[in-house]
Amino acid sequence: MTTQKHNFYLAPLRGVTDSVFRAVYEKHFGQFDYILAPFIPTIRGNRVKDYHIRDILPDNCNDPKRLIPQIIGNDADGFLLLSRKFADLGFSSVNWNLGCPAPLITRKKRGSGLLPHKETIEKFLDDTVPKLSIPLSIKTRLGLDSKDDLEALIPMFNNYPLTELIIHPRTGAQLYEGTVDIDKFEICLHKSTHTVVYNGDIVSADNFKYLAGRFPNVNRWMIGRGLIRNLNLLKELRNEHTQIHTIYDFLNDLLSADPNHSHETKILGRMKEIWRYLGTGLDESGELGQKIIRCESISEYQKIVDRHFASITAGR
């Protein structure tokens, strides 16, 4: 698409992009340059137990050179405890979540709920950055209710040695509704002295081509919900050949990938969550996704999926 080398990141989608999903996805569609893991909340005490960080343990097919653990919370001591554990495990950086829009999170001044509170953020960074044994990046939104929060924070962020600033140009109040504000993203991009990663509504190769042309100095891009709607998106962004049967093979492998021998309900729940996105990508009417979301067993699920992909093959 361009001669510039672009780096693609997998966004953290809680309940979807866990270690099982990541391993199976990369088997079928190729590797991401970097992966941001779903957030881990800060904990109290002086010890991190494996169950608390199971999803990012290197034994669970995680590459510490590409996977970036993410922490959510406003407790500096808890953040430092987790970051030291990540450093011991060989991870090369840690990310602070200032973007989660979930009301249960924001009401506790976590995620994007912190963005209106500059003094709290500054104190947190003063208390953590000098003591971190691995570099820090931040994932953020434009603000909580106001699109001006991040712009006001950037001069302060510029005072800290962040590895990168990942910007999703929505407010927390928007959740995932409405449109991204790329004009505001551009203002923040120009004001930041840090490497900036664009995140938000990259849903097609044409859409990406427009953004890459609009922001020629950006070469790091994070994709999430658009990827689940179109599982071939990573290949399309790299201008690689895609095939519909690869999606079918991926779904079958993901269904059977169960290292913890989870209960059928949990496995089916994972597949339904993926189909909430994928359903609209494969069937604009939404009927396919709704059938899957309503099914009550893995055998029923498999019949619906088999029938759909068989009809695609027969129609060719």
C-alpha positions as CSV (number, residue, x, y, z in Angstrom):
1,M,0.0,0.0,0.0
2,T,2.9,2.3,0.8
3,T,6.6,1.8,0.9
4,Q,6.7,2.6,4.6
5,K,7.0,-0.3,7.0
6,H,3.8,-0.4,9.0
7,N,3.6,-2.2,12.3
8,F,0.3,-3.7,13.3
9,Y,-0.9,-4.3,16.9
10,L,-3.7,-6.5,18.1
11,A,-5.9,-4.5,20.4
12,P,-7.0,-5.8,23.8
13,L,-10.6,-7.0,23.7
14,R,-11.5,-8.4,27.0
15,G,-13.2,-11.8,26.7
16,V,-12.0,-12.2,23.1
17,T,-8.3,-11.7,22.5
18,D,-7.0,-14.0,25.3
19,S,-3.9,-16.2,24.9
20,V,-5.9,-19.0,23.3
21,F,-7.4,-16.7,20.7
22,R,-4.0,-15.1,20.0
23,A,-2.2,-18.4,19.4
24,V,-4.9,-19.8,17.1
25,Y,-5.3,-16.6,15.2
26,E,-1.6,-16.3,14.4
27,K,-1.4,-19.9,13.3
28,H,-3.9,-19.1,10.5
29,F,-3.5,-15.5,9.7
30,G,0.1,-14.6,10.5
31,Q,1.9,-12.8,13.3
32,F,1.2,-9.3,14.6
33,D,4.2,-7.1,15.1
34,Y,2.9,-6.4,18.6
35,I,0.1,-7.6,20.8
36,L,-1.5,-5.6,23.7
37,A,-3.0,-8.1,26.2
38,P,-6.3,-7.4,27.8
39,F,-5.9,-5.5,31.0
40,I,-4.9,-7.0,34.4
41,P,-6.2,-5.0,37.5
42,T,-3.8,-3.9,40.1
43,I,-3.6,-6.1,43.2
44,R,-2.9,-5.4,46.8
45,G,-0.2,-7.2,48.8
46,N,3.4,-8.2,48.1
47,R,3.0,-11.2,45.8
48,V,1.6,-11.9,42.4
49,K,0.1,-15.3,41.9
50,D,0.1,-17.0,38.6
51,Y,-3.7,-17.3,38.4
52,H,-3.9,-13.5,38.4
53,I,-1.7,-13.2,35.3
54,R,-2.3,-16.6,33.7
55,D,-3.2,-15.0,30.3
56,I,0.2,-13.4,29.8
57,L,2.4,-16.2,31.2
58,P,5.1,-17.1,28.6
59,D,4.1,-20.8,29.0
60,N,0.8,-19.9,27.4
61,C,2.2,-19.3,23.9
62,N,3.1,-15.7,24.7
63,D,6.2,-14.1,23.2
64,P,7.6,-11.6,25.7
65,K,9.3,-9.7,22.8
66,R,5.9,-9.0,21.1
67,L,3.3,-9.2,23.9
68,I,2.8,-6.1,26.0
69,P,1.0,-6.7,29.3
70,Q,-1.5,-4.0,30.3
71,I,-2.4,-2.9,33.8
72,I,-5.5,-0.9,34.8
73,G,-5.8,0.9,38.1
74,N,-4.8,4.0,40.0
75,D,-2.8,2.3,42.7
76,A,0.9,3.0,42.2
77,D,2.2,0.3,44.5
78,G,0.0,-2.3,42.9
79,F,1.1,-1.2,39.5
80,L,4.8,-1.4,40.5
81,L,4.2,-4.9,42.0
82,L,2.8,-6.2,38.7
83,S,5.3,-4.5,36.5
84,R,8.2,-6.0,38.5
85,K,6.7,-9.4,37.9
86,F,6.4,-8.7,34.2
87,A,10.0,-7.7,34.1
88,D,11.0,-10.9,35.8
89,L,9.1,-12.9,33.2
90,G,11.1,-11.2,30.4
91,F,8.6,-8.7,29.1
92,S,10.2,-5.6,27.6
93,S,7.5,-3.0,28.4
94,V,4.2,-2.5,30.3
95,N,1.2,-0.5,29.3
96,W,-1.1,1.6,31.5
97,N,-4.8,1.6,30.6
98,L,-6.2,5.1,30.5
99,G,-8.8,4.2,27.8
100,C,-11.3,1.6,29.1
101,P,-14.8,3.2,28.8
102,A,-16.8,0.7,30.9
103,P,-18.9,2.7,33.4
104,L,-18.0,0.2,36.2
105,I,-14.4,1.1,35.6
106,T,-14.6,4.8,35.0
107,R,-16.7,5.4,38.1
108,K,-13.7,4.2,40.2
109,K,-11.4,6.7,38.4
110,R,-9.8,3.9,36.4
111,G,-9.3,3.7,32.6
112,S,-10.7,6.7,30.8
113,G,-12.3,7.8,34.1
114,L,-8.9,9.2,35.1
115,L,-8.5,11.5,32.1
116,P,-10.2,14.6,33.6
117,H,-7.9,14.3,36.7
118,K,-4.6,15.6,35.6
119,E,-3.1,15.9,39.1
120,T,-4.0,12.3,39.9
121,I,-2.3,11.1,36.7
122,E,0.8,13.2,37.2
123,K,1.2,11.9,40.8
124,F,0.8,8.4,39.6
125,L,3.5,8.8,37.0
126,D,5.8,10.5,39.5
127,D,5.3,7.6,41.9
128,T,5.8,4.9,39.3
129,V,8.0,5.9,36.4
130,P,11.3,6.4,38.4
131,K,10.8,3.0,40.0
132,L,9.9,1.0,36.9
133,S,12.3,-1.7,35.7
134,I,10.7,-1.8,32.3
135,P,9.6,1.0,30.0
136,L,6.0,2.3,30.1
137,S,3.5,3.1,27.4
138,I,0.0,4.5,27.7
139,K,-3.2,3.6,25.9
140,T,-5.8,6.3,26.1
141,R,-8.8,8.1,24.7
142,L,-9.5,11.7,23.9
143,G,-11.2,12.1,27.3
144,L,-14.0,10.9,29.5
145,D,-16.8,13.3,28.6
146,S,-14.8,16.0,26.9
147,K,-12.6,15.5,23.8
148,D,-10.2,18.1,25.3
149,D,-8.9,16.0,28.2
150,L,-6.1,14.3,26.3
151,E,-4.9,17.4,24.5
152,A,-4.5,19.1,27.9
153,L,-2.6,16.1,29.3
154,I,-0.1,15.7,26.4
155,P,2.3,18.5,27.5
156,M,2.5,16.7,30.9
157,F,3.0,13.3,29.2
158,N,5.8,14.8,27.2
159,N,7.8,15.1,30.4
160,Y,8.0,11.3,30.9
161,P,10.0,8.7,28.9
162,L,7.1,6.8,27.5
163,T,7.8,4.3,24.8
164,E,4.6,5.2,22.9
165,L,1.2,6.7,23.3
166,I,-1.7,4.7,21.9
167,I,-4.7,6.9,21.1
168,H,-8.2,5.8,20.4
169,P,-9.9,9.1,19.2
170,R,-13.2,8.6,21.0
171,T,-14.3,9.7,24.5
172,G,-15.0,7.2,27.2
173,A,-18.7,8.4,27.2
174,Q,-19.0,7.3,23.6
175,L,-18.1,3.7,24.5
176,Y,-17.8,2.4,20.9
177,E,-20.6,4.4,19.4
178,G,-20.4,7.3,17.0
179,T,-17.4,8.1,14.9
180,V,-13.7,8.5,15.7
181,D,-12.5,12.1,15.7
182,I,-9.4,12.0,13.5
183,D,-9.1,15.8,13.5
184,K,-8.7,15.7,17.2
185,F,-6.3,12.8,16.8
186,E,-4.2,14.9,14.5
187,I,-4.0,17.7,17.0
188,C,-2.8,15.3,19.7
189,L,-0.4,13.7,17.3
190,H,1.3,17.0,16.5
191,K,1.5,18.0,20.2
192,S,3.0,14.7,21.4
193,T,6.8,14.2,21.4
194,H,6.3,10.5,21.8
195,T,5.7,7.8,19.2
196,V,2.0,7.6,18.6
197,V,0.0,4.5,17.7
198,Y,-3.4,5.0,16.0
199,N,-6.3,2.9,17.3
200,G,-9.9,3.0,16.3
201,D,-12.2,1.8,13.5
202,I,-9.7,0.3,11.1
203,V,-12.1,-2.0,9.4
204,S,-10.8,-2.4,5.8
205,A,-7.7,-2.0,3.6
206,D,-9.3,1.1,2.0
207,N,-10.0,2.6,5.4
208,F,-6.4,2.0,6.4
209,K,-5.0,3.4,3.2
210,Y,-6.9,6.6,3.9
211,L,-5.6,6.9,7.4
212,A,-2.0,6.1,6.3
213,G,-2.3,8.9,3.7
214,R,-3.7,11.3,6.2
215,F,-1.0,10.6,8.8
216,P,2.2,9.8,6.9
217,N,4.3,10.0,10.0
218,V,2.4,7.3,11.8
219,N,3.5,3.7,11.2
220,R,2.0,1.9,14.1
221,W,-1.7,0.8,13.9
222,M,-3.8,-1.1,16.4
223,I,-6.7,-3.2,15.2
224,G,-9.4,-4.8,17.3
225,R,-13.1,-5.0,16.6
226,G,-12.6,-4.6,12.9
227,L,-10.3,-7.6,12.9
228,I,-13.0,-9.8,14.6
229,R,-15.6,-8.7,12.1
230,N,-13.1,-9.5,9.3
231,L,-10.7,-12.1,10.4
232,N,-8.7,-11.7,7.2
233,L,-8.1,-8.0,7.9
234,L,-4.4,-8.4,9.0
235,K,-3.6,-10.2,5.7
236,E,-5.5,-7.6,3.7
237,L,-3.6,-4.7,5.4
238,R,-0.4,-6.5,4.3
239,N,-1.8,-7.0,0.8
240,E,-1.6,-10.8,1.2
241,H,-3.8,-13.4,-0.3
242,T,-6.9,-14.4,1.7
243,Q,-9.2,-17.3,1.5
244,I,-12.6,-17.9,3.1
245,H,-11.8,-21.4,4.2
246,T,-9.1,-20.1,6.4
247,I,-11.8,-18.5,8.6
248,Y,-13.6,-21.8,8.8
249,D,-10.4,-23.6,9.8
250,F,-9.6,-21.0,12.4
251,L,-13.0,-21.3,14.0
252,N,-12.8,-25.0,14.2
253,D,-9.3,-24.9,15.8
254,L,-10.4,-22.2,18.2
255,L,-13.4,-24.3,19.2
256,S,-11.1,-27.3,20.1
257,A,-8.3,-25.2,21.7
258,D,-9.0,-25.7,25.3
259,P,-5.8,-26.1,27.3
260,N,-7.6,-25.7,30.7
261,H,-10.3,-28.2,29.8
262,S,-13.0,-25.6,30.3
263,H,-16.7,-26.5,30.6
264,E,-18.7,-26.5,27.4
265,T,-20.6,-23.4,28.5
266,K,-17.4,-21.4,28.7
267,I,-16.2,-22.6,25.3
268,L,-19.5,-21.9,23.7
269,G,-19.5,-18.5,25.4
270,R,-16.2,-17.6,23.8
271,M,-17.4,-18.5,20.4
272,K,-20.6,-16.5,20.8
273,E,-18.7,-13.5,21.9
274,I,-16.5,-13.7,18.7
275,W,-19.7,-14.2,16.6
276,R,-21.2,-10.9,18.0
277,Y,-18.6,-9.2,15.8
278,L,-18.0,-11.9,13.1
279,G,-21.6,-12.4,12.4
280,T,-22.1,-9.0,10.9
281,G,-18.9,-9.4,8.9
282,L,-20.0,-12.6,7.2
283,D,-23.7,-11.9,7.0
284,E,-24.9,-8.3,6.8
285,S,-28.4,-9.3,7.7
286,G,-27.2,-10.4,11.2
287,E,-29.3,-13.5,11.1
288,L,-26.3,-15.9,11.1
289,G,-24.8,-14.3,14.2
290,Q,-28.2,-14.3,16.0
291,K,-28.7,-18.0,15.3
292,I,-25.3,-18.7,16.9
293,I,-25.9,-16.4,19.9
294,R,-29.2,-18.3,20.5
295,C,-27.8,-21.8,20.2
296,E,-27.5,-23.9,23.4
297,S,-24.8,-26.5,22.7
298,I,-21.6,-26.9,20.9
299,S,-23.1,-29.5,18.6
300,E,-25.8,-27.1,17.6
301,Y,-23.3,-24.3,17.1
302,Q,-21.1,-26.6,14.9
303,K,-24.1,-27.5,12.7
304,I,-24.9,-23.8,12.0
305,V,-21.3,-23.0,11.2
306,D,-20.8,-26.1,9.0
307,R,-24.0,-25.3,7.1
308,H,-23.0,-21.7,6.5
309,F,-19.5,-22.4,5.1
310,A,-20.8,-25.3,3.1
311,S,-23.3,-23.0,1.4
312,I,-20.5,-20.6,0.6
313,T,-18.4,-23.3,-1.0
314,A,-21.4,-24.7,-3.0
315,G,-22.2,-21.2,-4.3
316,R,-18.8,-20.8,-5.9
